[in-house]
Amino acid sequence: MWSERASRFFYIADTVWSVFSNATLEEWAQYLDYRRGQGFNAVQISILPIIHDASESVLGIEPFQAREDGGWDYARPNDGFFERAGTMARMASERGILPCLVVLWGNYAPGNWMSRQSEGSHVMPIETVRPYAELVARTFLPYSPMYFISGDTNFESEEAAAGHYLEALRGIKAVDPDAIASLHMNGGAYEIPADLERELDFYVYQSSHDPASQNGAYSLPEKFMAKSVRRPVLNAEPCYEGIGHFGKYGRFQAFDVRKAFWWSVLSGASAGFAYGAHGLWSWHRKETAFNSEDFYLTPFVWSEALRLSGAADVSLGGWLVEKYGLCGIPAAQDKLAFDCPDIRVAAWPDDSAIFAYVPYSRKLALRVEPERYRFEAFDLERRLPIVLDVRACPDGALVALPETNADLLIAAIRI
């Protein structure tokens, strides 16, 4: 998928984890048409319902038949649920939108914070994991999805890594050998059990919904790029627009999302980025319950969350990545003439192009010869190109303070 520079695919996803369980087909079609019009090319969905952070579903459709005690019998899938999910994947694929599917969210595997929170009531018996994964692969094979084998996990338990996740991954690959797969981990995680890591096609990270650890957007891809086996890296879960500040008063804004986008892309995570809007990922409806309000505040109704402005910023970001061919570009902080980790710089090894993201407008010096480069810039808040004043300085090129109080993308293209 990302092997050739000229034909690289930059993953611009939206996050709708709960859509198979919570959305009607009519709502789904409306949603897909809107996001397609914005330029999104992928959607992230948990195949099974998420238990720990969830908006109440009014559809009453379950993925498995019920046991006598009311729990799910994982050996007896509900054919209607999976047929409907397949229809929804087809609807996305017909619009040129790639389904990216989580096979086992963390509450379905043992030995992690989610399964402990629910006292193991939703842990899938190991003997049912492979048949379930093969059912998943057969259901979605016609739509060539990508897979996240895990969801929000931190691999606390060797039992889950060696058992549930490896079984699920091998079940998918047995039916669909060409399937592209990775692991979705919780905020800040980057260490992966060796047996699982060697089977992966790309790396995925989550840069956190905690305001205190937003620098994970750039520090985590640095860790992945330092691994002995290099793979494409994408940020599959940055801060969601509108989500609460992890138990503190406040909500993330469009600026926070833009910052996470460019911090990620220019720090090694140049394979893609996933946007999320609070209320859309859980497909929230008015006057329904949401079980994580203490951490994340009340979600917006899904149809309102769909129109939050940060999605357009991510869409523009994807357009700029395509315009400048940034897929695979390595980080190059040494091109910045002073130490400021919040300003992220990337460059091609031959210095044919250098890019800087400046979250707060300021003058800066770049280690390039200004007479050899054409400078371009975008005011990312107003989504407009601007003209820079660039002159020579002892460090190379001095970019004067732009006449805008906004975050900027600066491009230096060799003439």
Number of C-alpha atoms within 10 A of each C-alpha: 11 15 11 10 12 9 11 16 16 23 21 24 28 26 23 23 27 25 26 27 25 23 22 14 16 8 13 17 15 11 17 21 13 14 22 15 10 15 19 24 22 26 25 26 23 25 22 23 23 20 18 16 16 20 24 20 20 12 10 8 14 18 21 19 16 15 11 8 7 8 12 18 18 22 15 14 18 16 14 13 18 21 13 17 22 20 16 22 25 19 19 23 19 11 15 15 23 23 24 24 24 24 26 30 25 30 28 26 28 27 22 19 17 23 20 13 12 13 13 16 14 18 21 20 14 18 13 16 25 20 18 22 24 19 18 21 23 14 17 22 16 12 17 18 21 21 24 27 27 31 22 23 24 21 24 12 14 12 15 21 23 15 16 25 25 21 22 24 27 17 21 28 18 15 16 16 11 12 17 18 24 21 26 27 27 19 22 18 19 17 13 15 11 10 11 15 16 10 14 16 18 17 26 27 28 23 27 22 22 19 16 10 13 20 18 22 29 25 18 25 28 18 12 21 19 11 10 7 9 12 18 21 26 24 29 25 27 26 31 26 25 25 24 25 19 19 13 13 11 14 19 19 17 21 18 19 23 26 25 26 27 27 28 30 32 28 24 29 32 25 27 23 28 24 30 28 31 29 27 28 25 29 27 28 21 10 8 12 15 21 16 17 16 14 17 23 21 19 26 21 18 22 16 14 21 22 14 18 14 23 26 19 21 26 20 17 21 23 15 14 19 14 9 12 16 23 25 23 23 20 27 20 20 13 21 22 17 14 9 10 13 14 20 25 27 25 22 15 12 7 14 13 22 25 26 25 26 24 21 14 17 16 13 16 20 24 17 22 15 19 13 12 17 13 20 15 19 20 21 22 16 12 13 10 14 16 12 16 12 18 14 15 15 9 15 18 21 21 20 15 14 17 13 14 13 17 20 29 21 21 21 21 16 16 10
